[in-house]
Amino acid sequence: MSAVAGTIAFHLGMAWLAGSLIGLERTYHGRPAGFRTHALVCVSSALLMVVTVYQWQWLGGNVPEETVRTDPTRMAQGIMTGIGFLGAGVIFKEGLTVRGLTTAASIWMTSALGILYGIGFLFPALLATGITLLTLSLFRWVEQRVPGRVFARCSLRFDSQRTRDETAVIALMRAHRFRVESLSYRTRDEGRQFEYRLMLRTRDRQYLAPLAADLRADDTLLEFQLSPTAD
């Protein structure tokens, strides 16, 4: 094996390893784009950059250098633009909840790492790989322990003849340590049903379960929905 072939194999192998490690973290947490996706993204990005960096290996020596001018940065720009479509495919919205943003960011980062490994810029590539793994693993633990605000969407449906007063609904939410950020109204079934739609805010997700239990025991409710929002 020639020195160039060995270098190319080393760069692709490093890209494959880095993408696999990031993908394993995503697979472990049950994300749709996991081990295989990240490995392929990183290797494919590296491969495209290898094609650009070592263009004279496949163009052959018979082509005068002055007749062909290529800019490797244009290939990198094309890769990062194209990877946006793959990243968008893992983001989905369910009600007010948007999921997949971190996975999309990890795919974008994996593609950038592939570019660095492909051109042989190993120090920033290795450093960024470590930072990415640290961010996805350790920062998850930190994020869970940082106090913050939890938002939830809530809908309460009543029979029009047995509708709870708005003041009573707000008092119920406050009793469970929720603050009503917004409140809207809706009639259904040609006015036979009345529905409250609320955006709630609290300090801890643990308050959701007691509220749901209380709502489930309310015999005046025809139906309710309680959906916490998340990234």
N, C-alpha and C positions, 0 to 999 in steps of 0.2 A: 504494500500500500504506500502510495506516495505521501509526501509530507502534507500536501494540500488536501488529499482525501482524508488523511488522519485528522487534520484540523477541522474539516467540515463535519466529520463524524462526531468529533468531540463537542462542537458547538450545538449540533442537533441533539446529542445525548443530554447535554446540560439543560437545553430547553425542555426536552421531554421530562426530565426529572423535576424541574421547577414546576412545570404545569401539572404534573401528577401530584406533587405534594399539596399544591393549592387546591386541586380538585378533590383530593382525599378529605380535606377539611370540609368542603362543601357537601360531599357525599355523606360524611358522618352526620351532618346536621339535616340530612334529608332534602337537600335542595335539588331542583329539577336539572340544573346543569352541574354535573359533578366530575368525577374522576376522568372519564374518557373525554368529555367535552373540553375541559381545561387543558388536558394533555395535548389534544389535537390542535387546539387554538394556538398554544405556545409553539408547538413543532411547526405548524404551517406558517406562522409568522416568521420564525427563524429560517425556514426553508426559502421563503420568498426573498428574505434579505441575503441569504447565502447566494442565491441565483444572481442577485444584483452585484454583490461584493466580488464574486468570482466570475464575472461575466466573460472574461477573456478565456476562461477554461472551456466554456461551451461555444463561444464564438469561433474559436480556432485562431491559429497564428496567421492565417492568410488574410485576415481582415485588418486593414490599416487602422491604427488607433484613432487617427484624426477624423475618420469617417463616421465613427460611432461615439456619441457623447451621451452618457446616462447619468442621472442624478439619483443616488441611493435614497436621499431624503424624500423624493417623490414617491418611491415605493412604500416608505414608511407611512407617509400621509395617506396613501391609498389603503393600506392595511388598517389603519386606525379608523378611517371613514367606513370601510366595509364592516368592521367588527361591530359597529354601532347597530347594524340590523340584527345581528345575533343577540346582542345585549338587550335590545328592545323586545325580543321574543320571550325573554324570561321575566319581564315585568308585567304584572297583571293587576287589575283593580277589581276589588270585590266590595261593593258599597263604597264606604269611605276609607277602606283599607287598601293600601298600595303595598304589594309584596314583590320581592325579587330585585329590589334596588341594589342590595349588597352583592348579590350574585352577578348582576349586570356589571357592577363596578369591578368585581374580581375577574370577570372575563376580559374587560377592557385592560386591566392591569396585566393579566396574563399575556395578552397580545403584545403589550409594550415590552414585557420581559423577553418574549420571543424575538422581538426586533433586536434587543441588546445582545442576546446570546447569539443571534445570527450573524451580527457584525463582529462578534468577539470582544465586545466591551464588557468584560467579565466582572470587574470590580463593582460598578454600579448595578449590574444585573444580580449578582449574588447579594449585595446589600439590600436591594429592593425586594428580592425574594424573601429574605429574612423579615423585613419590615411588613410585607404583606401577610406572611404567616402569623406574625405576632399580632397584627391588627385583627385578623379574622378569629384568632383563638383567645388571646389574653384580653383584648378589648371587649369581647362579648361578656366575659366575667366582670369586667369593670362596669360596663354599661348596665348590667343587671343590678348593680349595687349603688349606682348613682341615683339619688332622689330626683324625681322628675314628675311630670304631669302625665296622667293616663286619661285618654279620651275614649268615650264610648257612645255609640249611637243607640238610642232606645225608642221603641215604638210601643204604644199601649192602645189596644183596641177594645172599646166598650160597646155594649148595647146603648143606643141613644137614650133609652129610658132609664138607664142605670149608670150614666157617665159620672165619673168622679170630677169634683170641682178642681179647677186648675191650681188653686191654692193648696189643696190636699195632695195633689201630685207633686208639687214642688217641695212640700213639707216631707213627703215620703223620701224623696231623693236626698234631702238634707239630713234626714235621720240616718241614712246609710252613708253619710260623708261624701255625697256627690253635690257638685254645684251645677246648676242648669245654665249652660252657656247660651242656648237658643231653644226656642219652643215654637212649634207650628201646629196647625190643626188641619184635619181632613175628614170629610164624611165619605162613607162607603155604602154600597148596597142601597142606593137611592135614598140615602139619609137615615137608614135604619141602624147604621153603625157610626160611631164617632171615634176618631183616632188622634192621639197626641204623638208628635214626633219631637224628640228631645236630643240635644247634643249635651252630653254630660262630661264633667271633668272631676277627677279625683287624684289622690296622691299615691294610691297603691292599688294594684290589680286585685289584691285579695278581697277588696270590698265588693267586687262584682258578684261573687258566688252568693253571699248573704242577700244581696238585692234580688238576684234571680230566684232564690228560694222564697223570698217574701212575695214576689210577684206571682210565682207559681201557686202559692196558697191563696191568692186573692180570687174569690169566687165571682167577683163582679167583672173580672177581666175575661174577654173572649179569647184574646190572643196577645202575646207580647213578644218582642224581640230585643235582645241586648247584645250588641256586637262591639267589642273593643276594637279600636283602630290600631294599626301597627304598620311599620315600614317593611 
